[in-house]
Amino acid sequence: MVCRPIICLDGCFIKTPYGGQLLTAIGWDLNDQMLPIAYAVGLVPTFDELIPGVDHRFCVRHLYSNFRKRFPGLQLKLMMWNAAKATYLQEWERRMAEIQSLDNGAYNHLMEIPTKYWCRHKFGAWSKCDTLVNNMCEVFNSVIVDAREKSIVSMLEDIRVYIMRRWADNRDRIIEYPREVLPRIRIKVEKQADASGKWVSTYAGHDKYEVTSIHGGKEKFVVDLKNHECSCRKFQLSGIPCAHAMTCIRKMCFNVDNFVANCYKKSTYTDCYQHVVYPLNGPNLWEKTPFDDVLPPVYRKPIGRPKVKRNKATDENPTRGGVSREGQNQKCSYCFARGHNKRTYPKKRKVAATASANKVAGSTRRASRFKSSTSTSTISSTISSQGSKPSQAAAKKTTVTRPKRKSAATDVSSQHSQATSKKPKLTPSTTNLRVLPSPSKNITQSQLKFMARTPPKAWKRM
């Protein structure tokens, strides 16, 4: 096969009532995308019986799921992943020494796992793949999640049609691609080119360079552009120039595409998808056989509601549904940080606005209960209490929100609501009374009610 020589194996549960497992073998194509190789419903023989001596790797994410049960904590998680990502022996030893100084039990647990299964510094360079996780199988399992809910024949047919369509699309799409290096690989090359600004290279001869950090320190690496090698081993593991090699390439003004492995080129991608997944006839053209029909296994109804989604690990970020009360299409920052949904969102009550509304309503009810027998002295005390500065300042402090003035009618209503909210209880006062001059005309009962309900500024209209 033309694809990179690395195969990811995984199994997923079939979601029909009869159960079972679908086992898949997924490869990595030249553009860092999944390449389905084989799928079957059954058991996989052991590696020693089928392919003895093969280079075998474990998924570090699943290793950590078992590791965190005994040794939880974010610090140990980061240390374990840093040790797994170490590309040369000395860096791996330093990372493991940090784990040992923090937790000797965690160090012993990791040392019991052979390093060739989960550490990059033990990986071979021939596969041109330094991955530590089995994400390609997970991606394929998520693609066929709808097909896994169907019967076995329909499921296998849906998977076959999907692969046939994917092969044809990739084969046609690469024809119009104008560059030599594939797009996903070019993104990785540009990322290493940006990181090369932190290093300085010195030419030694015979295409060999010494690369030193611009910040000084003890980190130095040797780069051999002729053999596409670097002492950090990132160049050999991935087939893409590392930041140290990019420093040398940019210094000599070489074309970086010449130092990318051939498995990432357009020509190799075309050869990978040149084969055709041929179509098949439907059951209407199938040949009749003298054998009995294959019956499904005995159906056992499981307890509870049928499960569709897989169990997520505790370190994975759960996707929460629902909508917060701050918006129908997006969550506010408060909800996003705390993982609230529509049901668990805390209701924000506007206490100040509610309190002021209650005061306005209560004062309006008190004003409506005035009787026509209100005396002139009571009205005068009310006017004086409203006109006093301390009471006005206190009323301004308690009033939080005021309606906007739009017209003359709304202006009068707003003044009425403000006056009623500011007005204290109407009790006879014996101090600080300001007696108004008696009007020239007799005051009627309706005018007294009007004076009791309106502020002094509006008396001029009367």
Helices and strands as residue ranges (DSSP letters): E 7-13, E 21-28, E 34-40, H 47-50, H 60-70, H 74-85, H 89-102, H 104-111, G 115-117, G 120-122, H 135-143, G 147-149, H 152-173, G 174-176, H 183-195, G 196-198, E 199-205, E 208-213, E 220-224, E 229-230, H 234-238, H 243-251, G 256-259, G 262-264, H 266-272, G 283-285, H 333-338, H 351-368, H 376-387, H 389-398, H 408-422, H 445-453, G 456-460
